Amino acid sequence: MLRAPHALRAFATVLPARLSYGTVSLSLMLAVRDASGSYAVAGAVAALFGATNVLLSPARAALVDRHGPRRALAPMVSLYAALLAALTLATWRPGTAPVWLGVLAACAGACTPPLGPVMRTVWAELLDGDRRLLQRAYSLDGVAEELLFVSGPLLVGLIVQVGPAAAGIAVSAALIWTGTLAFLASPAVQGRRRGEAVGGGGGGGRAAGRGAAQPVVVVAGVGLCVGALELLFVAFAERAGRPDAVVWVLAAFSAGSAVGGLLYGAVPWRSSARSRLPVLAVALGLLSAAAGLAPGLPALVGVAACAGLFVAPALTTAYLIADASVAPELRTQAGAWVNTAVNAGLSVGAAAIGAMVGRAPLAWCFVGAALAPVLAALATLRRPRRAGGGVGDAAPVAEVVAVRQSSEPSSS
């Protein structure tokens, strides 16, 4: 898969930029706390940044699909980096009014470049319809993203040992600006044309896009479950009298996701992606419910690792279905909707389970978290299949490949 022309260069240059996603949120929260002296202000500013980032992600992806990555991402990332630089200056010393910190954070979140969806679109174009290689590419991409989000906070921890937390925001700005420009200089991106130049128009893309509802709904349930589990792991460790041991539970969960993603990408599946996605979601739900029955922390570590095995594969499968559900000029938007569903699920899941903890037995809280992916999977199974099969089966994939081969792939 990495032998595809220019694939390795594109992937290697975008990784430092995507590392910024793992450093910026924690850096912003710590910097605002130091500047304002208030955790409430820090939480509110971070929430504004995250809200505009998540809610406007499809709109930013639409700009990339319409104008191409070079014309859309270059000004977008430059404005984003400039706003992060302004936040760095505003939080370097105390005194900036919280309202201005909130405005800057909201504006920065609104300009965050959608590098994950764009990279997945580039994978789809580079691999030219080879679904098995695309499965491997999305699996590798998901594992890399998981590792970046784990290592990002560690980098912030190193930064705050030698300087103010605001320096972490500056590092985040430098990473994403230089990394994105290097990514845009790759031949894999330079050769992409803007989406409106693609034959096959938007009408067919919109019709096919209805098939993207399944992955969006299911990954929203997966996100709800994962967001809830992270908080429940903390609560379990605290009730076991070992709050520090939660790091091992979370590490096992992340490691399981990484291993599951690599194994999933290596298997030549015979079943369609649409049939695999509900199975993966239900498996995650069942193991999440079992985590609440763990007799102690060692058992919880093992169950968490097993549950994590299904997270990255579920996301990979959702991206595969979304990619095959739309016309080439809408790929980035389809991937961004999946991203939005996951991120929204993570936030809502953490908030919802936080209200349950302390009011219900912990085992029942785990069951509540488990219901989200199971119900989402069942809801999509109840949807009637249209004539001609569903995306992820052989015939629809062949149609998508035919569209790609009959015209120049869209940029994004």
Secondary structure as UniProt FT lines:
FT   TURN            2..3
FT   TURN            5..6
FT   HELIX           7..36
FT   HELIX           39..55
FT   HELIX           57..67
FT   HELIX           69..92
FT   TURN            94..95
FT   HELIX           98..110
FT   HELIX           115..126
FT   TURN            127..129
FT   HELIX           131..162
FT   HELIX           166..184
FT   HELIX           187..190
FT   HELIX           195..197
FT   TURN            199..200
FT   HELIX           201..209
FT   HELIX           210..212
FT   HELIX           213..239
FT   TURN            240..241
FT   HELIX           243..245
FT   HELIX           246..266
FT   HELIX           273..291
FT   TURN            292..293
FT   HELIX           297..308
FT   TURN            309..310
FT   HELIX           311..325
FT   HELIX           328..330
FT   HELIX           331..356
FT   TURN            358..359
FT   HELIX           362..381
FT   TURN            387..388
FT   TURN            391..392
FT   HELIX           394..406
//
